[in-house]
Amino acid sequence: MSAVISPSINSNVVHEAEAQRQYARLKLPAKIRYYTPQGQELEAPLLDLSVGGFSFAPGNHLLHEGQYCRGKLMFEVEGIGFAMDVEFQVRSLAGGKRAGCEFHHLRQREQAALRYLISSFLSGELINVGDLISTLQRENFTKPRKGVDGAPTGIFGRMRAAGLSLVIFLIGVAACTYVLYQLYDIYFITHADSAQVAVPGQQVSMPREGAVQALVKVGDTVAKGAPVGTFSSNMMDVLKGVLPTEDLTPDNLQRLFGKTFQGTLTSPCDCRVTAQLIGDGQTAGKGAPVFLLSPVDAVATVEARFPYRSFDELQPGTAVDFVVAGETAERSGRITTLALQDGGLASDIRVMIQPDEPLATELAKRPVDVRIPPLGGMFDARLAAEGEMLASKLLPASETAAGQ
């Protein structure tokens, strides 16, 4: 006994070879309302529908192959009419019974709506208005990429792409180098909390309150007893506490009110002026330092303050690098003495640094950035030596000598 099993056929699906048609065609209950070239508005039921086109029964001979028309596809979803504006071209005609049409300039929203209707019909799901509106609101298509048409890229386009890639690569390398340097600076280099150029010398202070006027400038050499500046004070302040009470009459006070007392500031030694601490015309109180003087043969050093946790690295003879404010060149030196701040128990260590090259005494009181390189500077010295070796190989000998 044999039985022949025939598969069930869905009459609503139009079966065609995949090579002949790109989209599947379905028979959906819909209508097309279109306008003829003569201006007539006609309406006809659809025979089938796909994302690429549709066919309908025109019932007249007003259309011809190749003709472009505009119209509206009319659907009814849950009792609500839904119209879609379309442009199409008549591709085939079978008398007045069937006209095959192809969509033109179909927008992405219309394509998404057609795909939803067709996929829901094929899967047997109910079509509702909510899902249709949600489909129209979604962004169902990605933006096209540039150059997807397969056209070859010109030489300028390739150069521009290569240049952009090189710039991005260099930016990435620079950012990575900066991050690595910052990590190296934080975890491997010991920094001083504060530092300044120290010059041994004497100070010239104000004997009383008054306005200062300098007679010398920084860097000048003055002899012992030579005037370095003048000051002027109000006579009332000078004689305050000196005049007896019976002399403090209104007439005497009025005469003293407008008078000033002039004084001179002199040098206590044969020195060089290293700093002027109070500007010309400014008022200074009694005992305030005005000038900083140092012996002619004085040597400037660097005084730095390090945290106590850096005790293991702060040893006499330790090499340090420092940069004086106002200069760009890095200098080197060595630690000579160590002491606790103020000579007692403190959380800071005071360090005196002797520069390898002499410092000008005019740099007194300038802030300094002091750092201790790891391994006593061996890494930095080796890196500098390798850089010089590489430069000597890449550059001609004459350019290397000129650069040195």
SVG drawing of the C-alpha trace seen along z (x, -y; Angstrom):
<svg xmlns="http://www.w3.org/2000/svg" viewBox="-13 -128 99 130">
<polyline fill="none" stroke="black" stroke-width="0.4" points="0.0,0.0 1.4,-3.4 0.3,-6.9 1.1,-10.1 1.5,-13.0 1.0,-16.4 2.2,-19.5 -0.3,-22.1 -0.2,-25.0 -0.7,-28.6 -2.5,-30.3 -1.6,-33.8 2.1,-33.3 3.3,-33.6 6.2,-31.2 9.0,-32.2 12.6,-31.3 14.9,-33.2 17.1,-34.2 14.1,-35.7 12.8,-38.0 14.6,-39.6 11.5,-40.0 8.7,-37.6 5.3,-38.5 2.1,-38.2 -1.5,-38.6 -2.7,-41.2 -6.0,-42.9 -5.0,-46.3 -5.8,-48.9 -3.9,-51.3 -5.2,-54.8 -3.3,-56.4 -3.5,-59.2 -3.3,-58.7 -1.4,-61.1 -4.8,-62.4 -5.5,-63.5 -8.0,-60.9 -8.0,-59.4 -8.5,-55.6 -8.6,-52.9 -7.9,-49.2 -7.4,-46.2 -3.9,-44.8 -3.1,-41.4 0.2,-40.9 2.6,-43.1 6.3,-43.0 8.9,-45.4 10.2,-45.9 6.8,-46.4 3.2,-45.3 0.7,-44.3 -2.9,-45.3 -5.8,-44.9 -6.2,-48.4 -9.4,-47.4 -8.5,-50.0 -6.0,-50.7 -4.8,-54.1 -1.4,-52.7 1.6,-51.7 4.9,-50.1 7.6,-52.4 5.1,-55.0 5.8,-56.7 2.8,-57.3 2.1,-58.5 -0.4,-57.1 -1.3,-55.8 -1.4,-52.3 -4.5,-51.9 -4.5,-49.4 -7.0,-48.8 -5.6,-47.8 -8.0,-47.2 -10.7,-49.2 -8.3,-52.2 -7.3,-53.3 -3.6,-53.6 -2.4,-55.3 1.2,-55.2 2.4,-57.7 4.4,-55.8 6.0,-56.5 6.1,-53.6 6.8,-52.6 4.8,-50.2 7.1,-47.4 4.7,-44.9 1.1,-44.9 -1.1,-41.9 -3.9,-43.5 -6.1,-45.3 -6.1,-42.5 -2.7,-42.8 -0.1,-45.6 3.3,-44.8 4.8,-47.9 8.1,-48.7 8.6,-51.1 10.7,-54.2 12.2,-56.5 10.7,-54.5 11.7,-56.0 13.1,-54.0 10.0,-54.5 7.8,-53.0 10.2,-50.1 10.0,-49.4 6.2,-49.5 6.0,-47.1 8.5,-44.7 6.4,-44.7 3.2,-44.0 4.7,-41.2 6.6,-39.5 3.5,-39.6 1.4,-38.2 3.9,-35.4 4.2,-34.4 0.5,-34.5 0.6,-37.3 -2.1,-39.8 -1.3,-43.2 -2.1,-46.0 -1.8,-49.8 0.5,-50.0 3.2,-47.8 2.9,-49.6 3.4,-53.0 6.3,-51.7 7.9,-50.3 7.6,-53.7 9.2,-55.5 12.2,-53.2 15.5,-53.8 15.5,-50.6 18.3,-51.5 22.0,-52.3 23.6,-55.2 25.5,-54.2 29.2,-54.1 31.4,-56.3 32.7,-54.7 30.5,-51.6 29.8,-52.1 33.0,-50.3 34.6,-53.3 38.4,-53.2 39.9,-55.7 42.1,-58.3 45.7,-59.1 44.6,-62.2 42.0,-60.3 44.6,-57.7 47.1,-60.3 44.5,-62.0 43.5,-58.7 47.2,-57.9 47.8,-61.4 44.8,-61.1 45.9,-57.7 49.5,-59.0 48.2,-62.0 46.0,-59.8 48.9,-57.4 51.2,-60.3 48.6,-61.7 48.3,-58.3 52.0,-57.9 52.3,-61.4 49.5,-60.7 51.1,-57.4 54.5,-59.0 53.0,-61.7 51.3,-59.3 54.4,-57.1 56.5,-60.2 54.0,-61.3 54.0,-57.9 57.8,-57.9 58.0,-61.4 55.6,-60.4 56.8,-57.0 60.6,-57.1 61.7,-60.7 61.9,-62.3 60.8,-66.0 61.6,-68.6 58.6,-70.3 60.3,-73.7 63.7,-75.2 65.4,-78.5 68.8,-79.9 70.7,-80.8 73.5,-83.3 75.4,-83.9 75.3,-87.6 73.9,-90.4 70.6,-92.3 70.1,-96.1 67.0,-96.8 64.9,-99.9 65.8,-101.8 62.3,-103.2 59.1,-103.1 59.2,-105.0 59.2,-105.0 62.3,-103.5 64.2,-104.8 67.2,-102.7 70.5,-104.3 71.9,-101.1 70.6,-98.3 70.9,-94.5 74.4,-93.4 76.3,-96.6 79.3,-96.3 79.4,-98.7 82.1,-99.5 81.6,-99.4 79.7,-102.5 78.6,-103.5 74.9,-104.6 72.7,-102.0 69.3,-103.8 67.4,-106.5 64.2,-106.5 61.8,-109.3 59.5,-109.3 57.0,-111.7 58.4,-114.0 55.4,-113.3 56.4,-109.6 60.0,-110.3 59.4,-112.6 56.6,-110.6 57.5,-109.6 60.5,-112.0 58.9,-115.5 57.8,-116.4 54.1,-116.8 54.3,-120.6 55.7,-120.9 52.8,-119.1 50.9,-122.3 48.5,-122.6 50.9,-125.1 53.9,-122.7 51.9,-119.7 50.7,-121.7 54.3,-122.7 55.5,-119.1 52.6,-117.6 53.9,-118.5 57.6,-117.9 59.5,-114.7 62.7,-113.1 65.3,-111.9 67.7,-109.1 70.3,-107.0 70.8,-103.2 74.5,-102.2 76.3,-99.0 77.8,-97.1 80.6,-95.5 82.4,-95.4 79.6,-93.5 77.5,-93.0 73.8,-93.8 72.1,-90.5 68.4,-91.4 66.1,-94.4 63.4,-93.1 61.2,-96.3 60.5,-98.3 61.1,-102.0 58.4,-104.2 57.0,-101.4 56.6,-101.8 58.4,-99.4 58.1,-99.0 60.9,-99.3 63.3,-96.3 62.0,-95.2 64.9,-94.0 65.3,-96.2 68.5,-94.9 70.3,-91.6 74.1,-91.9 76.6,-89.2 80.4,-89.2 82.1,-89.7 83.6,-86.2 80.4,-84.5 79.2,-81.3 75.5,-80.7 74.0,-77.4 70.5,-75.8 68.5,-75.2 65.8,-72.6 63.2,-71.0 62.3,-67.3 59.7,-65.1 61.0,-62.8 59.9,-59.7 62.7,-60.5 65.4,-59.8 67.0,-56.8 67.7,-58.9 69.0,-62.0 72.6,-61.2 75.7,-63.5 77.1,-63.3 73.7,-62.3 73.4,-63.8 70.4,-66.0 69.1,-68.0 67.4,-71.4 66.0,-74.3 66.1,-77.9 63.0,-80.0 63.5,-82.2 65.9,-79.7 65.3,-76.9 68.5,-74.9 68.7,-72.1 71.6,-72.3 73.2,-69.6 74.7,-69.4 75.3,-67.3 74.0,-67.3 76.5,-68.6 74.6,-68.8 71.4,-67.6 69.5,-68.9 66.1,-68.8 64.0,-71.9 64.7,-74.5 67.2,-72.1 64.6,-70.0 62.2,-67.2 60.2,-67.9 58.6,-66.2 60.9,-67.9 64.6,-67.5 66.6,-70.7 69.2,-70.0 72.0,-72.2 73.1,-71.5 76.4,-72.6 75.9,-73.2 78.4,-71.7 78.6,-75.1 78.7,-78.4 75.4,-80.3 75.2,-84.0 74.5,-85.7 71.8,-87.8 69.7,-84.6 69.3,-84.8 65.8,-84.0 64.7,-82.6 62.5,-79.5 64.1,-76.2 62.6,-72.9 64.9,-70.2 64.5,-66.5 66.6,-63.4 66.7,-61.0 66.5,-57.3 69.7,-55.2 71.8,-58.4 71.0,-59.6 72.6,-56.6 69.4,-56.0 69.2,-59.6 72.9,-59.8 72.8,-56.6 69.7,-57.8 71.4,-61.1 74.5,-59.2 72.5,-57.0 70.7,-60.0 74.0,-61.7 75.2,-58.5 72.1,-58.2 72.3,-61.9 76.0,-61.4 74.9,-58.5 72.0,-60.2 73.5,-63.7 76.7,-64.6 79.8,-65.3 79.8,-68.9 76.2,-69.5 76.8,-67.6 79.8,-69.8 77.9,-73.0 75.0,-71.9 77.5,-71.3"/>
</svg>
